[in-house]
C-alpha cells in the first residue's frame, strides 16, 4: 500500500527545491489530506476559530442577561468576588509604588550626592560641634523623622511589597542603588538609635531592630 503524505509542498533547504511534505496527514479538508502543521494554512481552522469565538460570545451574552435579572445586592456580591484578585493586585502595586517613591524622593533630598553623605558623616564623626546649628539640627530631625516613617511603612507592608523593585532600582547618572542606600541609612539609624529617639520622640515607639530584618531581605 503506497504511503500517503500531506498535500502541501515545502522548501527543502538541503536540495534547494520544493518537495512534498513528509508528515502523515491527520485531517481531510476539501478532498485533500493535510498534516497537523499545514491544516493551519487552510480556511478549515479559521472556520473553527470563528465558530468557537461566536459561541463564546453567545455564552457571555447569556451570562450577562442572567446577571442583569439578579437583585442588586447579589450583583454586588458577584462583582466583589470576580474582581477580588484584580483589586488585590492593584492594591499591592499601589502600596508598593507609594512606598518606593517615598524612599526614592528621600534619598534624592537627603542621602544621594557625595556632599549629602559627607554632611551626615561629619555630624556623627568628630566634627559634630561644627555642624550643630539650629538649621542643621532641624535638618537632621526632618531627615530621621522621614526615614523612620519609610522604614515603618516597609515593615508594615513587607508581605505585599514588591521588594524586587527596590533591589533593581538605580538612580539615574550614578552607580547608586536604592537597595544599598536603604541598607546604609538603616545602619546609621541602628548605630545612632539613642540620638534619633532624643531628636524624634515619636521614633521611640518604633522597633528599630526591624531594620535588620529589612536589610537581610534586601541582601538576599
C-alpha positions in Angstrom: 0.0 0.0 0.0 1.5 3.3 -1.0 2.4 5.8 1.6 0.1 8.8 2.0 1.7 12.2 2.7 0.4 15.7 3.3 -1.0 17.5 0.3 1.3 20.6 0.7 4.7 21.3 -0.6 7.7 22.6 1.4 11.0 24.1 0.5 13.9 21.7 1.2 16.9 23.7 2.4 19.3 20.8 1.5 18.3 20.4 -2.1 17.1 24.0 -2.6 13.9 22.7 -4.2 10.3 22.3 -3.3 9.1 18.8 -2.3 6.1 17.2 -0.8 5.6 17.4 2.9 6.6 14.1 4.5 4.4 14.4 7.6 1.5 12.0 7.9 -1.9 13.5 7.2 -4.3 13.8 10.0 -7.1 15.9 8.5 -9.1 15.8 5.3 -10.4 19.1 4.0 -11.9 19.8 0.6 -11.0 16.3 -0.5 -7.3 16.9 0.3 -5.2 15.5 3.1 -3.3 17.7 5.5 -0.8 17.2 8.3 -1.2 18.9 11.7 1.0 21.8 10.5 -0.4 22.7 7.1 -4.0 22.4 8.1 -3.5 25.8 9.8 -2.9 27.3 6.3 -6.5 26.4 5.2 -9.8 28.1 5.9 -10.7 25.0 7.9 -9.0 26.2 11.1 -10.2 29.8 10.7 -13.8 28.5 10.4 -13.4 26.5 13.6 -11.9 29.6 15.4 -14.8 31.7 14.1 -17.4 29.2 15.3 -15.7 29.0 18.8 -15.5 32.8 19.1 -19.2 33.2 18.2 -20.2 30.5 20.7 -18.1 32.1 23.4 -19.8 35.4 22.7 -23.1 33.8 22.9 -22.3 32.2 26.3 -21.0 35.6 27.5 -24.2 37.4 26.5 -26.3 34.7 28.0 -24.5 35.1 31.4 -24.8 38.9 31.2 -28.6 38.6 30.6 -28.9 36.3 33.7 -26.7 38.7 35.7 -29.0 41.7 34.8 -32.0 39.8 36.1 -30.5 39.3 39.6 -31.2 41.6 42.6 -28.7 44.5 43.0 -27.3 43.0 46.3 -26.5 39.7 44.6 -24.8 41.6 41.7 -22.6 43.5 44.1 -21.5 40.2 45.8 -20.7 38.6 42.4 -18.7 41.7 41.3 -16.8 41.6 44.6 -15.6 38.0 44.2 -15.0 38.1 40.4 -12.8 41.2 40.7 -11.2 40.3 44.1 -7.8 39.2 42.6 -7.6 42.2 40.3 -8.4 44.6 43.1 -5.9 43.0 45.5 -3.1 43.1 42.8 -3.8 46.8 42.2 -3.9 47.5 45.9 -0.5 45.8 46.4 1.0 47.5 43.4 -0.3 50.9 44.5 1.1 50.5 48.0 4.5 49.4 46.6 4.6 52.4 44.2 3.8 54.9 47.0 6.4 53.5 49.5 9.2 53.1 46.8 8.6 56.6 45.5 8.8 57.9 49.1 12.2 56.1 49.5 13.5 57.4 46.2 12.5 61.0 47.0 14.0 60.8 50.4 17.4 59.6 49.0 17.4 62.4 46.4 16.7 65.0 49.1 18.9 63.8 51.9 21.3 60.9 51.1 22.3 60.6 47.4 25.1 63.0 46.5 28.6 63.0 47.9 28.0 66.3 49.8 24.8 65.0 51.4 26.6 61.8 52.6 29.6 63.8 53.8 27.4 66.1 55.8 25.7 63.2 57.6 29.1 61.6 58.3 30.6 64.8 59.7 27.6 65.3 62.0 28.5 62.0 63.7 32.2 61.7 63.4 34.2 64.2 65.4 33.1 67.4 63.7 29.7 67.4 65.3 30.2 70.6 67.2 30.9 72.5 64.0 27.6 71.4 62.4 25.4 71.7 65.5 23.5 74.8 64.4 19.7 75.1 64.8 19.3 74.8 61.0 21.3 71.6 60.8 19.6 70.1 63.8 16.2 70.8 62.2 17.6 69.2 59.0 18.5 66.1 60.9 15.2 65.9 62.7 13.3 66.2 59.4 15.6 63.6 57.8 15.3 61.0 60.5 11.6 61.5 61.0 11.0 60.8 57.3 13.3 57.8 57.1 11.9 56.2 60.2 8.4 56.6 58.7 9.6 54.9 55.5 11.1 52.0 57.4 7.8 51.7 59.4 5.8 51.5 56.1 8.2 49.0 54.6 8.0 46.8 57.7 4.2 47.1 57.9 3.6 46.1 54.2 6.6 43.8 53.8 4.4 40.8 52.8 2.8 42.6 49.9 5.7 45.0 48.9 7.4 44.4 45.6 10.9 44.0 47.0 12.4 43.3 43.6 11.6 46.9 42.5 13.7 48.2 45.4 16.5 45.8 44.6 16.6 46.7 40.9 16.2 50.5 41.1 19.3 52.5 40.3 19.5 56.3 40.4 20.0 57.9 37.0 23.5 59.1 36.3 25.0 57.4 39.3 26.3 54.0 40.4 24.0 54.1 43.5 21.1 51.7 44.0 18.1 52.3 46.2 18.7 48.9 47.9 22.2 49.8 49.2 21.2 53.3 50.1 18.4 52.0 52.3 20.8 49.5 53.9 23.3 52.3 54.6 20.7 54.5 56.1 19.3 51.6 58.1 22.8 51.1 59.6 23.0 54.7 60.5 19.6 54.6 62.3 20.7 51.5 64.3 24.1 53.0 65.2 22.6 56.3 66.5 19.3 54.9 67.8 19.5 56.8 71.1 20.4 60.1 69.4 17.4 59.7 67.0 15.0 58.9 69.8 16.0 62.0 71.6 15.6 64.1 68.4 12.4 62.5 67.1 10.3 61.5 70.1 7.7 59.5 68.0 10.5 57.2 66.9 10.6 55.8 70.4 7.5 53.7 69.5 9.3 52.2 66.5 11.1 48.8 66.7 14.5 49.7 65.3 15.5 46.0 65.1 13.0 45.5 62.2 15.6 47.4 60.1 18.0 44.5 60.5 15.3 42.2 59.1 14.7 44.6 56.2 18.5 44.7 55.4 18.6 40.9 55.3 15.6 40.8 52.9 17.3 43.3 50.6 20.6 41.5 50.6 19.1 38.1 49.8 
